[in-house]
Amino acid sequence: MTRHALSERHLLCDELLRVGPDAPTKCEGWETRDLAAHLVIREGRPDLAVGVIVPFLHGRLDRERARMASGDYVALVERVRAGAPVWNPMRFEKVDEVANLVEFFIHHEDVRRAQPGWEPRDLAPNLQHALWVSVRRSSRLMFRKTPTGIVLVAPGHGRHSAKLPDDHGTVVVRGTPAELVLYAYGRKDVARVELSGNADDIAALQEAELGIS
């Protein structure tokens, strides 16, 4: 099977080493060292990783991330590159592909697109297809807080109704699968998509919180 998640992991690690530990990212409040620490905790400390969604664990998670981020940066990045521990199901290729493709693709772009002069990458068609499958699968969750209906359109890949409208009309979000993934996961300011619909509906969508949080 094609290992897109593994490829994005290595490309991200290369980029983290290239820009250094203090470079900005598109993750609000995080420099590159913080992002690397997040990825190590996500795969290696599930007892802390749940702090993302469990409020009373936020403090423990933040403290451990800060501790890791303050250490040897190169060693931290190489822990990301090494992948999940042997006991983690993400060590299996199929699980890794499902669980990590979007994670590592987005965080790779979080680093790239926070640097001056960035441009979208020319991605292989099979990677674009995999991202299209992923964004369709997750779209209901990602757009659940929008008051508008959402239709995703990826020319050459298809059309997907992501959400029915609540108290607004429907907005069509058009772009490559890669850009749709970034938009759906809240990277509105750097995702190169076209929005079509009523101006008030587009404004409501742009103000809505997207993504997992």
C-alpha positions, 0 to 999 in steps of 0.5 A, spaced: 500 500 500 502 507 498 504 510 505 502 517 504 502 518 512 509 515 512 511 520 507 508 526 510 511 524 517 518 524 514 517 531 510 514 534 516 520 532 520 525 535 514 521 541 514 522 542 522 529 541 522 530 546 516 526 551 519 529 550 526 525 550 533 523 557 534 519 558 527 512 560 527 507 555 525 499 556 523 497 552 530 496 558 534 501 560 540 505 554 537 512 554 535 515 548 531 518 545 538 511 545 541 508 542 534 514 537 535 512 535 542 505 535 541 506 529 536 510 525 540 505 526 546 499 524 541 503 517 539 506 516 545 502 519 551 495 517 550 494 518 558 496 526 556 493 526 549 486 526 551 487 532 555 486 536 548 478 534 549 478 533 557 478 539 560 481 537 567 487 534 563 489 540 560 494 543 565 498 536 565 498 536 557 500 543 557 506 542 562 508 536 559 508 539 552 512 545 555 517 540 558 518 536 552 519 543 547 524 545 552 529 539 551 533 537 545 530 539 539 533 535 534 532 529 538 525 531 539 524 531 531 527 524 531 522 521 536 517 524 531 520 521 525 521 514 529 513 513 529 509 511 534 511 506 540 511 498 538 505 498 543 501 503 539 496 500 533 499 506 529 505 502 528 500 498 523 501 500 516 493 501 515 492 504 521 497 509 520 494 511 514 487 512 516 489 515 523 495 519 521 495 522 513 491 528 515 494 529 521 501 529 518 499 533 512 496 538 515 502 539 520 506 539 515 503 545 511 502 548 518 510 549 518 510 550 511 505 556 510 507 560 516 514 561 513 514 567 508 514 566 500 510 559 501 506 556 495 502 550 495 505 543 493 504 540 487 501 533 490 501 526 486 494 525 484 493 519 488 495 523 494 490 528 492 485 522 492 486 520 499 485 527 502 479 527 498 476 520 501 479 523 508 475 530 508 469 527 505 469 522 511 470 527 516 466 533 514 460 532 518 465 533 524 469 539 521 463 543 519 458 541 525 458 548 528 457 552 521 450 555 521 450 554 513 450 548 509 456 546 506 457 543 499 465 541 498 467 541 490 474 538 488 474 538 480 476 532 478 474 528 484 467 529 485 462 533 490 460 532 497 454 535 501 458 536 508 452 539 512 445 541 511 443 548 513 441 551 520 438 558 519 442 560 513 443 558 506 448 553 503 455 555 501 459 551 496 467 550 498 471 549 491 478 547 491 483 541 491 482 536 496 488 538 499 486 545 500 479 543 502 482 539 508 486 545 510 479 549 510 475 544 513 480 543 519 480 551 520 486 553 516 482 558 513 487 564 512 491 559 508 487 554 504 486 556 497 479 555 496 473 559 492 467 560 496 460 561 492 453 563 495 450 568 498 454 574 501 451 573 508 452 566 508 459 566 506 460 571 512 457 566 517 461 561 514 468 565 515 466 567 522 464 559 524 469 555 528 471 549 524 475 543 525 475 538 531 475 543 537 
